[in-house]
């Protein structure tokens, strides 16, 4: 556990200085990757951010990493679809309460808040797009260092729940 915390601190230091992501995660269990989809390539071209693999339980997702203010502000805006094996991980320099909203987001999403120990501390399922101003703010007042956005109902489909731990892989 000490090494994971040390590596997380190093990761946050690296992200704050550059856009490179260097991660080490020991495989605690064999993982299964959700069936690949050709839609991933369209997500990669639509959002020009670095990717990583993120696993929860035995389910792995290809995630775009939003680590700068401008990347976090844009997020998944204007995306017309999101494969169930893809998502976006919002990386913050430190833990805090980070309100989100769905302005210009065209698809419903599951939003998972993850603390600095990489444990899921809150899940908002099937958050609907904002259709008119003012947009509602999604603010569960839960401290987190990461927010993961996945396609709507993926958390329910794969049995992802509060208390589960994520693993990041390069």
Phi, psi and omega in degrees: 000321179302317181294323178295317179295316178299317179293324177296318178297317178297319179301312181296324177295318180294314182298323181291338181259330183219178176260008179277150180235119177238119185229149171229129176220127178281137179288110181279339181200159177294143181247158173242140177264132178298142185316130180297153181226143177292345180291338179302316183298326178290327176293318181296322180283331181286326181238110185270075179228158177297152179245161173210169174255132180238130181241139174231124189057238180249016181253128182246145183231145170272120184240143170276140183258115177256100185244352177255162179303315182293322177294319179292324180293322180282315178053230181260024178304141174068007175283129182274342178204164177212115179300153182289349177256023180224164178186190177226133177252118177270121184250123179251151183294331179211163178294147179185183175259115185242102177290145177237163172215170187248027179299132180061015174266126189264351185234147174290148185224154164265133179243121181248125177263133188232131183277181185293343176268011177069028178257137178289124183247347178200142175229127171251113185267143173051049177291125187274150177299154176275122183262343179205153178280148355282147179277143176293147177261131177266105186219089181281005181055039179247128179292134179207158175249344180223148170231127180252126175253126178235166176301148183305134176074006177297322181299318179290315182302320183258010175068029179281132185218167176301136181101339176294153181249140177266156171231130177259140177228146179289000000 
